Amino acid sequence: MGERQALFADLEAGAVSIYEYRQTFVPGLLQTPAFTRVRAESDWFQHPAGAPVRTDGVIKGRAGRQRMMSRPGGPTYEVILDEAVIRRRPGDRARRPSRGR
């Protein structure tokens, strides 16, 4: 689990309720492992072209956050998604824009 994901996990663990609004992507707490993998592998801002992508830690961290949400006494979770979130398909590396290198 990365530093940013750990911060969110800590905040979520102490929350009573979580409210979220997303215009662009499915929130991590709602992502399946397969979606998370595709999303992480296609994130060309985070990974230089040709660099190996390690998604196992992201997937495990996200699964842990999801388990925390479903534990007895866990926080309530309400999310509003823009229609674009539902219609957007995770990108693949072949279709990503050129970085001008």
Residue pairs with C-beta under 8 A, 6 or more apart in sequence:
1 9
1 57
1 58
1 60
1 61
1 64
2 57
2 58
2 61
5 28
5 58
5 61
5 62
5 65
6 61
8 28
8 65
9 61
9 64
9 65
9 68
12 18
12 29
12 65
12 68
12 69
12 75
13 68
15 75
16 75
16 76
17 75
17 76
17 77
17 78
18 29
18 69
18 75
18 76
18 77
18 78
19 78
19 79
20 27
20 29
20 77
20 78
20 79
20 80
21 79
21 80
21 82
22 79
22 80
22 81
22 82
22 85
23 82
23 84
23 85
24 82
24 84
24 85
24 88
25 39
25 85
25 88
26 35
26 81
26 85
27 79
27 81
28 36
28 62
28 65
29 62
29 65
29 66
29 69
29 77
29 79
30 79
31 39
31 62
33 59
33 62
33 63
35 90
36 55
36 58
36 59
36 62
37 55
37 59
38 90
38 92
39 90
40 46
40 53
40 55
40 58
40 59
41 47
41 53
41 55
41 93
42 90
42 91
42 92
42 93
42 96
44 93
44 96
44 97
44 99
47 53
49 99
49 101
68 74
69 75
69 77
